Amino acid sequence: MRAQAMQVGQSANCRSHLYTSLRLSRVPSRRCLATTHDVSPQRSVDIASRTPPYHKLVKKLEEVRRVLGSSRQLTLAEKILYSHLDKPEESLLSNTNNGRDIWGKANLKLKPDRVAMQDASAQMALLQFMSCGLPSTAVPASIHCDHMIVGEKGADTDLPRSITGNKEVFDFLESAGKKYGIEFWPPGAGIIHQSVLENYSAPGLMMLGTDSHTPNAGGLGAIAIGVGGADAVDALVDAPWELKAPKILGVRLEGELSGWASPKDVILSLVGQLTVRGGTGYIIEYFGPGVQSLSCTGMGTICNMGAEVGATTSIFPFSPAHVPYLEATHRGPIAQAASKIASSPMQRNLLRADPEADYDKVITINLSTLEPHINGPFTPDLSTPLSKFKSVVEEKDWPRTFGAGLIGSCTNSSYEDMTRSEELVKQASAAGLSPKVEFFITPGSEQIRATLERDNTLSTFSSAGGIVLANACGPCIGQWKRTDEVKKGEDNAILTSYNRNFPGRNDGNRKTMNFLASPELITAMTYSGSTTFNPITDSIPTPSGTPFKFSPPKGSYLPSAGFADGNPDFQPTPGVPDPNVEVIVDPNSTRLALLDPFPEFPNSELTSLRVLYKVKGQCTTDTISAAGPWLKYKGHLPNISENTLIGAVNADTDEVNVAYDVDGTKSSIPELAKRWKEQGLEWLVVAEHNYGEGSAREHAALQPRYLGGRVILAKSFARIHETNLKKQGIVPLTFANEADYDLLNACDEVATRGLLDVLRSGGKGEVELAVKKDGDEKVIKTTHTLSEDQCAFVLAGSALNVLAVNAREQMEEITRANELSD
């Protein structure tokens, strides 16, 4: 890390106030909730920057048809993806049997339309972008401050406290946004995925987002892919972003939801069928007559949780439900343009799959017979129909009671979700009932919150004892201070409408069992406090002694009076670059640190690696780089590296975060990694299946690289994390024979064979690992997925090193051109 402050550009004479000086002084009384109660259809929206380049994309689709042949039937995902190719012929015909075997073979070099970043990941993405030396981003981009706000007592208390505690980071993000022309959505404006759906997602768009649940935007017909910050920088600097062409999994929806079944149950059921690895290497594309019955926000819920099966992304076709949603969110011209394309002949129709398009496989879900599901604990793919959940609870001896019901989050915070839950609260309140457990509500955006306040939905929740949290992630990503009596290490249960429930994720307690369900099901169950309660069949005694039974919930897809804009201070800054804005990173900061480039790959094989740790079982990005209190160090690589792999289980001893040096010295994993780094020893990690599943957390790749990691050897990898490793110069290798996992132990000496040749040849060839054990040598065969560009990243030390060189050359060309024109 560099020791000096970085001042980008010149100090402005009258520098515009940053968020904390502009807005913080207005927050304390009521979270600055001066809600606009009247609909504001004239609110200024930059439609041009939010409209996909439809003319360009349709022209590119015609070129794709020419390359592949006009008779080739394409899925919706293929149409949108291939229409964003930089050079279609090069991507589609190289190593694909002349275009006949694209899925899993082609390396697609893509030019996305937009980038979205949440505050925790934006710090590192912007630090990387800044080091490239460009004056502005090449594509429209946005920053959303949602991850660093703690949920505890309610929005009025939690938001001002979180803003004060994170002032330095929010100032950095806003100033960088203003300098480089990135729209900055301040703390309290909303959760990134809900805000993107309301403002940026559009049919046919291709977007990268620095969060694994970016596919939420697929509910509005976009190809939206979760990536690490280094991948986002590709798009920000106008470099083609590379993706191994996914297979397409078709999910045919039939029938229509009714009663207690909700869009959440579609994905909870599908996750149970596919498992957390079943979507790896796939785009999930929904089609069939059942699509027409779903709301736009319901489709977003379904796409959001596609991340839990490892899918590249999920997408719905253009639907009649998209039009009123776009119009209600001030994007009528986009609705008109998309409607015109969706009704055009198939040869030019970007927004619908060709009639005879083939899918790699198809799963059919009948919405008419779908029942509510509850998934968990500890993994989102343990799916149980509600009718069977009571017996499973009793069989597994899970807690019969739960301590909190939490609804909202990026997955389920739409107007429809909240009004369906509200209707159940009204039923229970009329019967004289109150929730038996703590009840938390998280609106997804200021627009949703303001509308719910205007329509008295929030007052319904509050009157029943519900606690309305800030428009932010909060408990969903570990930013939750529990105020009940549950102690760390104590078995307990909670119910949430969130998307992910790995051990320790919500409250830092690995014994907390988080069961995922729809917000309406959770709302009803809070009135019983029992995990065995089934609101479809069971009754609750009222104070008068009369049994009460819920009726199926009803809600509204869109507010009849339109959406309220809410607090104007929560609107974004303009996406116009200002070279006079100064971006300052304090050299003494514990929160932000400028980046030094990683060293290049040596001109030799890696001959003296050691196994730092052999991981047993599940190893998510939460395991590798924990969130919660560590989020405050997202912009400071040395500090956040202190949490590297602290959730990992030692395969040799079953201990968590306990590592042993060659001499038997016991320490934490990051302590040993730092010690070896100081000694000049580079290392590798050995792991099992789906290494790096979960959040798109590039720190889980940055931190091992910073501490001296060179290779990760696993039985399989999660897609985003495998790419993140390559971007940071770490080589991900997979066991050719999974049984060889048993041959390795911590502190084993390992040398690579063939790796240098593979890197120099652009990915051709194989890599073996020679392991020294007790005077003998064992050879382990591996496989890899390194492409030509990814090999260049590893050789250069990181993708950022390559991009920085390219950016400097680009700026030099611009300077020369300007000089010649003068």
C-alpha positions in Angstrom: 0.0 0.0 0.0 1.2 3.5 -0.8 1.8 5.7 2.2 0.8 9.0 0.7 -2.5 10.6 0.2 -3.8 10.7 -3.3 -5.3 13.9 -4.7 -6.9 13.3 -8.1 -7.3 16.4 -10.2 -7.2 20.0 -8.9 -9.0 21.4 -5.9 -12.1 23.2 -6.9 -12.5 26.7 -5.6 -16.0 26.0 -4.5 -16.0 22.2 -4.2 -19.5 20.9 -4.1 -20.4 19.4 -0.7 -20.0 15.7 -0.2 -22.8 13.6 1.0 -22.0 13.9 4.7 -21.8 17.7 4.6 -24.7 18.1 2.3 -27.1 15.7 3.9 -26.0 14.5 7.3 -27.0 17.7 9.1 -30.6 17.1 8.0 -30.8 13.5 9.1 -31.1 13.1 12.9 -34.7 14.1 13.6 -36.6 11.7 11.3 -34.0 10.2 8.9 -34.8 13.1 6.7 -38.1 11.5 5.7 -39.8 14.6 4.3 -41.8 12.3 2.0 -43.3 13.7 -1.2 -46.8 12.4 -1.0 -47.9 13.4 -4.5 -46.9 11.4 -7.5 -44.2 13.2 -9.5 -44.4 12.0 -13.1 -42.3 14.9 -14.2 -39.3 13.9 -12.1 -36.2 14.5 -14.1 -34.8 11.2 -15.4 -31.9 10.8 -17.8 -33.8 8.5 -20.2 -31.0 8.5 -22.7 -28.3 7.0 -20.4 -30.9 4.5 -19.1 -32.1 3.2 -22.5 -30.2 0.2 -23.9 -28.7 1.0 -27.3 -31.5 -0.9 -29.1 -30.6 0.2 -32.7 -27.0 -1.0 -32.2 -28.0 -4.2 -30.5 -30.5 -5.1 -33.2 -27.8 -4.5 -35.9 -25.4 -6.7 -33.9 -28.1 -9.4 -33.7 -28.3 -9.3 -37.5 -24.5 -9.8 -37.7 -24.8 -12.7 -35.3 -27.4 -14.3 -37.5 -25.0 -13.9 -40.5 -22.2 -15.5 -38.6 -24.2 -18.5 -37.3 -26.6 -18.8 -40.2 -30.1 -17.4 -40.4 -31.7 -20.7 -39.6 -30.0 -20.9 -36.2 -32.7 -20.8 -33.5 -31.5 -18.7 -30.5 -32.7 -18.5 -27.0 -33.4 -15.1 -25.4 -30.2 -15.2 -23.4 -28.1 -15.9 -26.5 -29.7 -13.1 -28.4 -28.9 -10.5 -25.7 -25.5 -11.9 -24.8 -24.3 -12.3 -28.4 -25.6 -8.9 -29.3 -23.2 -7.4 -26.8 -20.1 -9.1 -28.4 -17.2 -6.9 -29.3 -16.4 -9.0 -32.3 -19.1 -11.7 -32.9 -17.2 -13.7 -35.5 -14.1 -14.0 -33.4 -15.9 -15.1 -30.3 -18.5 -17.4 -31.8 -16.3 -19.3 -34.3 -13.1 -19.8 -32.4 -12.8 -23.2 -30.8 -16.5 -23.9 -31.3 -16.6 -26.4 -34.3 -17.4 -23.5 -36.6 -20.1 -22.2 -34.2 -21.9 -25.5 -33.6 -20.5 -26.0 -30.1 -20.6 -22.6 -28.5 -21.9 -23.5 -25.0 -19.0 -24.1 -22.6 -16.5 -23.7 -25.4 -16.5 -20.1 -26.7 -14.8 -17.3 -24.8 -17.3 -14.4 -25.3 -15.7 -11.0 -25.3 -18.5 -8.7 -24.3 -19.2 -4.9 -24.1 -21.7 -4.3 -21.3 -24.0 -1.3 -21.3 -23.8 -0.4 -17.7 -22.1 -1.1 -14.3 -23.6 -1.0 -10.8 -21.6 -1.1 -7.6 -22.6 -1.4 -4.0 -20.6 0.5 -1.4 -18.7 -2.4 0.1 -17.4 -3.6 -3.2 -17.3 -0.2 -4.9 -14.4 0.9 -2.8 -12.0 -1.6 -4.2 -13.4 -1.3 -7.7 -12.9 2.4 -7.7 -9.4 2.1 -6.2 -8.6 -0.2 -9.1 -10.2 2.0 -11.7 -8.4 5.1 -10.4 -5.0 3.4 -10.8 -5.8 3.1 -14.6 -5.6 6.9 -14.9 -8.7 7.6 -17.0 -10.7 10.8 -16.7 -14.2 9.1 -16.7 -15.9 5.8 -17.1 -16.6 4.4 -20.6 -20.1 3.3 -19.8 -22.8 4.7 -17.4 -22.3 3.5 -13.8 -23.8 3.9 -10.4 -22.8 3.5 -6.7 -25.3 2.4 -4.2 -24.7 2.8 -0.4 -26.6 -0.1 1.1 -24.2 -2.6 2.7 -22.7 -0.6 5.4 -25.8 0.4 7.4 -26.4 -1.7 10.5 -29.9 -2.8 11.4 -30.7 -2.6 15.1 -33.3 -0.3 16.5 -35.0 1.1 13.4 -34.2 3.5 10.6 -34.4 6.7 12.5 -31.6 5.7 14.8 -29.6 3.3 12.7 -29.1 5.4 9.5 -27.6 8.5 11.1 -25.3 6.3 13.3 -24.1 4.3 10.2 -23.5 7.5 8.2 -21.4 9.0 11.0 -19.4 5.8 11.4 -18.7 5.5 7.7 -18.3 9.1 6.8 -14.8 8.7 5.4 -15.9 5.9 3.0 -19.1 7.7 1.9 -17.1 10.9 1.2 -14.6 8.9 -0.8 -17.3 7.2 -2.9 -19.3 10.3 -3.6 -16.2 12.3 -4.5 -14.9 9.6 -6.8 -18.4 9.3 -8.4 -18.5 13.0 -9.0 -15.0 13.1 -10.5 -15.5 10.2 -12.9 -19.2 10.7 -13.7 -20.7 7.9 -11.7 -24.2 8.4 -10.2 -23.9 8.2 -6.4 -27.0 7.0 -4.5 -26.4 8.0 -0.9 -27.0 5.9 2.3 -30.7 5.4 2.8 -31.6 5.6 -0.9 -32.1 1.9 -1.2 -30.6 -1.5 -1.8 -28.7 -1.8 -5.0 -30.8 -4.4 -6.7 -34.2 -2.8 -5.9 -32.8 0.6 -7.0 -31.4 -0.9 -10.3 -34.8 -2.5 -11.0 -36.5 0.8 -10.4 -34.1 2.9 -12.4 -31.7 1.1 -14.7 -32.7 -2.4 -15.6 -34.5 -2.6 -19.0 -35.3 -5.4 -21.5 -32.3 -6.2 -23.6 -29.8 -4.4 -21.3 -26.5 -6.0 -20.4 -25.1 -4.9 -17.0 -22.3 -6.0 -14.7 -22.8 -5.5 -11.0 -20.4 -6.0 -8.1 -22.7 -8.2 -6.1 -23.8 -11.8 -6.7 -27.5 -10.9 -6.7 -27.1 -8.5 -9.7 -29.3 -11.0 -11.7 -32.3 -9.5 -9.9 -32.5 -7.2 -12.9 -33.3 -10.2 -15.1 -36.8 -9.8 -13.8 -37.1 -6.8 -16.2 -35.5 -8.7 -19.1 -31.9 -7.8 -18.7 -28.7 -9.9 -18.8 -27.3 -8.8 -15.5 -24.3 -10.6 -14.2 -22.6 -10.5 -10.7 -18.9 -10.0 -10.9 -15.9 -8.9 -8.8 -14.6 -5.3 -8.9 -11.8 -6.2 -11.3 -14.3 -7.4 -13.8 -16.3 -4.2 -13.4 -13.2 -2.2 -14.2 -13.1 -4.0 -17.6 -16.3 -2.4 -18.5 -15.5 0.9 -16.9 -12.3 1.3 -19.0 -14.0 0.0 -22.2 -12.0 -3.3 -22.3 -14.0 -6.4 -23.5 -15.2 -8.4 -20.6 -14.6 -12.2 -21.0 -17.1 -14.9 -20.2 -17.0 -18.6 -21.0 -20.2 -19.1 -23.0 -22.8 -20.5 -20.6 -25.2 -23.3 -21.3 -28.9 -22.3 -21.2 -31.2 -24.0 -18.7 -34.8 -23.5 -19.7 -37.4 -23.3 -16.9 -40.9 -23.6 -18.4 -43.6 -22.1 -16.2 -47.2 -23.3 -16.6 -50.4 -22.4 -14.8 -50.9 -19.5 -12.4 -50.0 -18.8 -8.7 -52.8 -18.6 -6.2 -53.5 -18.6 -2.5 -50.3 -18.6 -0.4 -48.0 -19.5 -3.2 -45.7 -16.6 -4.3 -42.9 -16.0 -6.8 -40.5 -16.7 -3.9 -41.8 -20.3 -3.8 -40.9 -20.7 -7.5 -37.2 -20.2 -6.8 -37.2 -21.9 -3.4 -38.5 -25.0 -5.1 -36.1 -24.7 -8.0 -33.1 -24.2 -5.7 -34.1 -27.4 -4.0 -34.1 -29.3 -7.3 -30.8 -27.9 -8.6 -28.7 -27.6 -5.4 -26.1 -24.8 -4.8 -24.0 -26.2 -7.7 -26.6 -27.2 -10.1 -26.7 -23.9 -12.1 -22.9 -23.5 -12.4 -22.1 -22.7 -16.0 -25.7 -22.0 -16.9 -28.0 -19.0 -17.6 -31.5 -19.8 -16.4 -34.1 -18.7 -18.9 -37.7 -18.7 -17.9 -40.4 -19.2 -20.6 -43.9 -20.6 -21.1 -47.4 -19.4 -20.5 -47.0 -19.1 -16.7 -44.6 -16.1 -17.3 -47.6 -14.0 -18.3 -49.1 -14.3 -14.8 -46.1 -13.0 -12.9 -45.4 -9.4 -11.9 -42.2 -7.7 -12.8 -41.0 -7.5 -9.2 -42.0 -11.2 -8.7 -39.8 -12.1 -11.7 -37.0 -10.1 -10.0 -37.3 -12.2 -6.9 -37.0 -15.4 -8.9 -33.9 -14.1 -10.8 -32.3 -12.8 -7.6 -32.1 -16.2 -6.0 -30.7 -17.8 -9.1 -27.4 -16.9 -7.6 -28.0 -19.6 -5.0 -27.6 -22.3 -7.6 -24.4 -20.8 -9.0 -26.0 -19.7 -12.3 -24.3 -17.0 -14.4 -27.6 -15.1 -14.4 -31.3 -15.6 -14.8 -33.7 -13.8 -17.3 -37.3 -13.5 -18.2 -38.6 -12.6 -21.6 -40.4 -9.3 -22.3 -43.8 -9.5 -20.6 -46.9 -7.3 -20.6 -46.1 -6.8 -16.9 -42.9 -4.9 -17.8 -44.8 -2.0 -19.5 -46.8 -0.7 -16.5 -43.7 -1.1 -14.2 -41.5 0.9 -16.6 -44.2 3.6 -16.9 -44.7 3.7 -13.1 -41.0 4.2 -12.6 -40.7 7.2 -15.0 -39.4 5.2 -18.0 -42.3 5.2 -20.4 -40.1 5.8 -23.5 -38.2 2.6 -22.7 -41.4 0.7 -22.4 -42.5 1.9 -25.9 -39.1 1.1 -27.5 -39.0 -2.4 -25.9 -42.7 -3.1 -26.9 -41.9 -2.3 -30.5 -38.9 -4.6 -30.6 -40.7 -7.4 -28.8 -43.4 -7.3 -31.5 -41.0 -7.3 -34.4 -40.3 -10.4 -36.6 -38.1 -13.0 -35.0 -35.0 -12.3 -37.1 -34.8 -8.8 -35.5 -36.6 -9.6 -32.2 -34.0 -9.1 -29.5 -36.5 -9.6 -26.6 -38.0 -13.0 -27.2 -36.5 -16.5 -27.8 -36.9 -18.0 -31.3 -39.9 -20.5 -31.4 -37.7 -23.6 -31.8 -34.8 -22.5 -29.6 -33.0 -25.4 -27.9 -32.1 -25.5 -24.2 -29.4 -27.7 -22.7 -32.1 -29.0 -20.5 -35.6 -28.0 -19.4 -37.4 -28.1 -16.0 -41.1 -27.6 -15.9 -42.9 -25.9 -12.9 -46.6 -25.9 -12.6 -47.5 -22.7 -10.8 -51.1 -23.8 -10.2 -50.0 -26.7 -8.0 -47.0 -25.1 -6.4 -47.2 -24.8 -2.6 -45.1 -22.5 -0.3 -41.7 -23.8 0.6 -39.2 -23.2 3.5 -35.5 -23.6 2.8 -32.7 -24.2 5.2 -31.1 -24.2 7.6 -27.5 -23.3 6.8 -27.9 -23.7 3.0 -30.5 -22.2 0.6 -31.0 -25.5 -1.3 -32.5 -27.6 1.6 -36.0 -27.1 0.3 -39.1 -28.4 2.2 -42.8 -27.9 1.1 -44.7 -26.2 3.9 -47.1 -29.2 4.3 -44.1 -31.3 5.3 -42.1 -28.8 7.3 -43.5 -29.6 10.7 -42.6 -33.2 10.4 -39.1 -32.4 9.2 -38.6 -30.0 12.1 -39.6 -32.7 14.5 -37.5 -35.4 12.7 -34.3 -33.2 12.6 -35.0 -31.8 16.1 -34.7 -28.2 14.9 -35.9 -25.5 17.2 -39.7 -25.5 17.6 -39.7 -21.8 18.2 -37.9 -18.9 16.5 -36.8 -15.5 17.7 -37.3 -13.1 14.8 -39.1 -12.8 11.5 -37.4 -10.5 9.0 -39.0 -9.5 5.7 -37.8 -7.3 2.9 -34.2 -7.2 1.6 -33.1 -7.0 -2.1 -35.0 -10.2 -2.7 -38.5 -9.4 -1.4 -39.1 -5.7 -0.7 -41.4 -4.7 -3.5 -44.7 -2.9 -3.1 -46.5 -6.2 -3.9 -44.5 -8.1 -1.2 -45.2 -5.5 1.4 -48.9 -5.1 0.7 -49.5 -8.9 0.8 -47.8 -9.0 4.2 -49.7 -5.9 5.4 -53.0 -7.6 4.6 -52.1 -10.5 6.9 -51.1 -8.0 9.7 -54.5 -6.4 9.3 -56.2 -9.7 9.6 -54.3 -10.6 12.8 -54.7 -7.1 14.3 -58.5 -7.2 13.8 -58.5 -10.5 15.7 -56.6 -8.9 18.6 -53.3 -10.6 17.9 -49.8 -9.3 18.1 -46.5 -10.9 16.8 -45.1 -13.4 19.3 -41.5 -12.7 18.1 -39.5 -9.6 16.9 -40.7 -8.5 13.5 -38.4 -6.5 11.3 -39.3 -4.8 8.0 -36.8 -3.6 5.4 -38.1 -1.5 2.5 -36.0 -2.0 -0.6 -35.7 1.7 -1.6 -36.7 5.2 -0.7 -39.3 5.0 -3.4 -40.9 1.9 -1.8 -40.6 3.3 1.7 -42.2 6.6 0.8 -45.0 4.9 -1.0 -45.6 2.5 1.8 -45.7 5.5 4.3 -48.1 7.4 2.1 -50.4 4.4 1.8 -50.2 3.7 5.6 -48.6 0.3 5.1 -45.7 1.2 7.4 -48.0 2.4 10.1 -49.8 -0.9 9.9 -46.6 -2.7 10.6 -45.5 -0.3 13.3 -48.8 -0.4 15.1 -48.5 -4.1 15.2 -45.0 -3.8 16.9 -42.9 -4.2 13.7 -39.6 -2.4 13.5 -39.0 -0.6 10.2 -35.3 -0.7 9.3 -33.4 1.6 6.9 -33.6 1.1 3.2 -30.5 -1.0 3.2 -29.2 -4.6 3.4 -28.8 -4.7 7.2 -29.4 -8.2 8.7 -29.3 -9.9 5.3 -25.6 -9.4 4.9 -24.6 -9.6 8.6 -25.2 -5.9 9.5 -27.5 -6.8 12.4 -27.1 -6.1 16.1 -29.5 -8.5 17.8 -31.1 -7.1 20.9 -32.6 -10.3 22.2 -31.0 -12.7 24.7 -29.5 -15.2 22.2 -25.9 -15.8 23.0 -23.1 -16.7 20.5 -22.9 -20.5 20.1 -26.5 -21.0 21.2 -28.9 -22.9 18.9 -31.8 -20.7 17.7 -33.9 -20.1 14.7 -35.0 -17.1 12.7 -37.2 -16.8 9.6 -36.3 -14.4 6.8 -37.4 -13.5 3.3 -33.7 -13.2 2.3 -31.8 -15.2 -0.3 -28.8 -16.7 1.5 -28.5 -18.4 4.9 -25.0 -19.8 5.4 -23.8 -20.3 9.0 -23.1 -17.0 10.8 -24.2 -14.9 7.9 -26.9 -12.8 9.6 -25.8 -12.3 13.1 -22.3 -13.9 13.4 -23.6 -16.9 15.3 -22.9 -20.0 13.4 -25.7 -21.8 15.4 -28.4 -19.5 14.2 -30.7 -21.4 11.8 -32.0 -19.1 9.2 -35.1 -20.5 7.4 -35.9 -18.8 4.1 -39.5 -18.2 3.0 -41.8 -15.7 1.4 -42.5 -12.5 3.3 -46.2 -13.3 3.6 -45.5 -16.7 5.1 -43.0 -15.3 7.6 -45.4 -12.5 8.6 -48.1 -15.1 9.4 -45.7 -17.3 11.3 -44.5 -14.4 13.5 -48.0 -14.5 15.1 -47.4 -18.0 16.3 -43.7 -17.9 17.1 -43.5 -21.6 16.2 -41.6 -23.2 13.3 -44.2 -25.9 13.1 -47.1 -23.5 12.5 -48.8 -23.8 9.1 -51.0 -20.8 8.4 -52.9 -22.6 5.7 -54.2 -25.3 8.1 -53.5 -24.1 11.6 -55.3 -21.7 13.9 -54.1 -19.3 16.7 -56.1 -18.7 19.9 -57.1 -15.1 20.3 -57.4 -13.2 23.6 -61.1 -13.9 23.6 -60.4 -17.6 23.2 -61.8 -17.8 19.7 -59.5 -19.6 17.2 -58.2 -17.4 14.4 -57.1 -18.7 11.0 -55.5 -16.5 8.3 -57.1 -16.1 4.9 -54.7 -16.2 1.9 -52.9 -12.9 1.5 -53.8 -10.3 -1.2 -51.7 -7.4 -2.3 -51.2 -4.9 -5.1 -48.6 -5.2 -7.8 -48.3 -1.4 -8.2 -49.7 1.4 -6.1 -52.9 2.8 -7.5 -51.7 6.4 -6.8 -48.3 5.7 -8.4 -45.0 5.7 -6.6 -44.0 8.5 -4.3 -40.5 9.8 -4.9 -39.7 10.3 -1.2 -36.9 12.4 0.2 -35.2 14.4 -2.7 -31.9 14.2 -0.9 -31.9 10.5 -1.6 -31.8 11.1 -5.4 -28.4 10.3 -7.1 -25.8 12.8 -8.1 -25.6 13.5 -11.9 -23.5 11.1 -14.0 -21.4 13.9 -15.4 -17.6 13.8 -14.7 -16.0 16.8 -13.1 -12.2 16.9 -13.4 -12.0 19.5 -10.7 -13.3 17.3 -7.9 -10.6 16.1 -5.5 -10.5 12.5 -4.3 -8.5 12.3 -1.1 -7.3 9.1 0.6 -5.8 9.9 4.0 -2.4 8.1 4.3 -3.2 7.3 8.0 -6.7 5.9 7.2 -7.6 2.5 8.6 -10.5 2.3 6.1 -9.0 3.2 2.7 -5.6 2.4 1.2 -4.3 2.9 -2.3 -3.2 -0.2 -4.2 0.3 -1.2 -5.2 0.4 -3.5 -8.2 1.0 -7.2 -7.6 4.3 -8.6 -8.9 4.5 -10.4 -12.2 4.5 -14.2 -12.5 8.2 -15.5 -12.2 10.0 -16.6 -15.3 9.9 -20.2 -14.0 7.6 -22.8 -12.4 6.5 -22.3 -8.8 8.9 -24.7 -7.2 8.6 -24.0 -3.5 4.9 -23.7 -2.6 3.5 -24.9 0.7 0.0 -25.9 1.6 -1.2 -23.2 3.9 -4.5 -25.0 4.7 -6.6 -27.9 3.7 -10.2 -26.9 4.0 -12.9 -29.4 4.9 -16.4 -29.0 3.6 -18.2 -25.9 2.5 -16.0 -22.8 1.9 -18.0 -19.8 0.8 -16.7 -16.3 0.2 -18.1 -15.5 3.7 -15.7 -18.2 4.9 -12.8 -16.7 3.0 -13.6 -13.0 3.7 -16.2 -12.5 6.4 -18.6 -9.6 6.2 -20.3 -8.1 9.3 -17.9 -5.9 11.2 -15.2 -6.5 8.6 -17.1 -4.5 6.0 -15.6 -1.3 7.3 -12.2 -2.5 5.9 -13.3 -3.2 2.3 -11.2 -0.3 1.0 -8.1 -1.3 3.1 -6.6 -4.5 1.8 -4.0 -4.9 4.6 -6.6 -4.6 7.3 -9.3 -6.7 5.8 -6.7 -9.4 5.1 -6.7 -10.1 8.8 -9.9 -12.1 8.3 -8.7 -14.3 5.5 -10.2 -17.8 5.8 -11.1 -17.4 9.4 -14.3 -19.4 8.9 -12.5 -22.4 7.3 -12.6 -25.8 8.9 -9.2 -27.6 9.2 -9.5 -30.9 7.3 -6.9 -32.5 9.5 -8.2 -31.4 13.0 -11.8 -30.2 12.5 -10.7 -26.9 14.1 -11.9 -23.6 12.7 -9.3 -21.0 11.8 -6.5 -23.0 13.4 -3.4 -23.5 11.3 -0.1 -25.2 12.1 3.3 -24.2 10.8 6.0 -26.8 9.7 7.4 -26.8 13.3 3.9 -27.4 14.8 3.4 -23.8 15.9 -0.3 -23.1 16.2 -1.8 -19.8 15.0 -4.8 -18.4 13.1 -4.8 -18.8 9.3 -4.1 -15.1 8.5 -1.2 -15.1 11.1 0.4 -18.0 9.4 -0.1 -16.5 5.9 1.5 -13.3 7.1 4.4 -15.1 8.7 5.1 -17.1 5.5 4.8 -13.9 3.4 7.5 -12.3 5.5 9.7 -15.3 5.0 9.2 -15.1 1.2 7.1 -18.3 1.1 4.3 -18.5 -1.4 1.4 -21.0 -0.7 -1.7 -22.8 -1.9 -5.0 -23.8 -0.4 -6.6 -27.2 -0.9 -10.4 -27.4 -0.8 -13.5 -29.4 -1.7 -16.5 -28.7 -3.9 -17.8 -25.3 -5.0 -15.0 -23.3 -3.4 -16.0 -19.7 -3.2 -19.7 -20.1 -3.5 -21.9 -17.2 -2.3 -21.4 -13.5 -2.6 -19.4 -12.0 -5.5 -16.7 -10.9 -3.0 -13.5 -10.2 -4.8 -11.7 -9.7 -1.5 -11.9 -13.4 -1.2 -9.4 -13.5 -4.1 -7.5 -10.2 -3.3 -6.7 -11.1 0.3 -5.0 -14.5 -0.4 -3.1 -12.9 -3.3 -1.9 -10.0 -1.0 -0.8 -12.5 1.7 1.2 -14.7 -0.8 -1.3 -17.1 -2.2 -0.5 -18.4 -5.7 -2.7 -21.5 -6.3 -6.1 -22.7 -5.1 -6.6 -26.5 -5.7 -10.2 -27.6 -5.3 -12.6 -30.3 -6.4 -14.7 -27.5 -8.1 -15.2 -23.8 -8.1 -18.1 -21.3 -8.0 -18.1 -19.3 -11.2 -17.6 -15.8 -10.0 -14.9 -16.7 -7.5 -12.9 -18.7 -10.1 -12.9 -15.7 -12.3 -12.0 -13.4 -9.5 -9.0 -15.6 -8.6 -7.6 -15.3 -12.2 -8.2 -11.6 -12.2 -5.9 -11.2 -9.2 -3.2 -13.5 -10.5 -4.1 -16.6 -8.5 -4.3 -19.9 -10.5 -7.4 -22.0 -9.8 -6.8 -25.7 -10.5 -9.2 -28.5 -10.2 -8.4 -32.1 -9.2 -8.5 -34.4 -12.3 -9.2 -37.2 -9.8 -11.1 -36.0 -6.7 -9.7 -38.8 -4.6 -6.3 -37.0 -4.8 -7.7 -34.5 -2.2 -6.8 -37.2 0.4 -3.1 -37.2 -0.7 -2.5 -33.6 0.5 -2.0 -32.2 4.0 -1.1 -28.8 5.4 2.6 -27.8 5.1 3.2 -30.2 2.2 5.8 -28.9 -0.3 4.4 -28.5 -3.8 5.9 -27.6 -7.2 4.0 -26.9 -10.4 4.9 -28.7 -13.6 3.7 -27.3 -17.0 2.1 -24.2 -15.5 4.5 -21.7 -17.1 4.0 -23.4 -20.5 0.2 -23.2 -20.1 0.4 -19.5 -19.3 2.7 -18.7 -22.1 0.7 -20.7 -24.6 -2.6 -18.9 -23.7 -4.1 -21.8 -21.8 -3.0 -24.8 -23.9 -1.7 -27.8 -22.0 -2.0 -29.4 -18.6 -0.7 -28.6 -15.1 0.6 -31.2 -12.7 1.5 -30.7 -9.1 4.5 -32.6 -7.6 4.0 -33.1 -3.8 6.9 -34.0 -1.5 5.9 -36.2 1.4 8.2 -38.1 3.7 11.0 -38.2 1.1 8.7 -39.4 -1.6 7.1 -37.5 -4.5 3.5 -37.9 -5.6 2.2 -36.3 -8.8 -1.3 -34.9 -8.9 -3.0 -34.2 -12.2 -5.2 -31.2 -12.5 -7.5 -29.4 -14.9 -7.9 -25.7 -15.5 -10.2 -23.2 -17.4 -7.6 -20.5 -18.2 -8.3 -18.6 -21.4 -5.7 -16.7 -23.4 -6.6 -13.4 -21.7 -6.7 -14.9 -18.3 -3.2 -16.3 -18.8 -2.1 -12.8 -19.6 -3.6 -11.6 -16.3 -1.6 -14.2 -14.3 1.6 -13.5 -16.2 1.3 -9.7 -15.6 0.5 -10.2 -12.0 -3.2 -9.2 -12.2 -5.8 -8.1 -14.7 -5.5 -4.6 -13.3 -1.8 -4.5 -14.4 -2.9 -5.3 -17.9 -5.7 -2.7 -17.9 -3.4 0.0 -16.5 -0.9 -0.5 -19.3 -3.7 -0.4 -21.9 -5.2 2.7 -20.3 -1.9 4.5 -20.4 -1.5 3.7 -24.1 -5.0 4.8 -24.7 -4.4 8.2 -23.0 -1.1 8.6 -24.9 -3.0 8.0 -28.2 -5.6 10.6 -27.3 -2.9 13.1 -26.4 -1.1 12.5 -29.7 -4.4 12.9 -31.6 -5.2 16.2 -29.8 -1.7 17.5 -30.6 -2.0 16.6 -34.3 -5.5 18.3 -34.4 -4.0 21.4 -32.9 
